[in-house]
Amino acid sequence: MKKPKLIKMPKRPKESASAEVWLRYEQRVKSVQDRNAKKLAPYLKAQSIKERVKKNVSKISGKVA
């Protein structure tokens, strides 16, 4: 399974930006993190299954993983 393309994090506002701007930035970051986690979940699950199968096959064939 190919690794999904994730969304880049938004740029940080300037330190002198208003509280509203920082609040919007935090909301955008949280939204992007949630979407990236949702995209990445099936890939991570497939990777764990792949590793588990690889380990079981190596046990059967007599090789230590």
Order of alpha helices (4+ residues) and beta strands (2+ residues): alpha
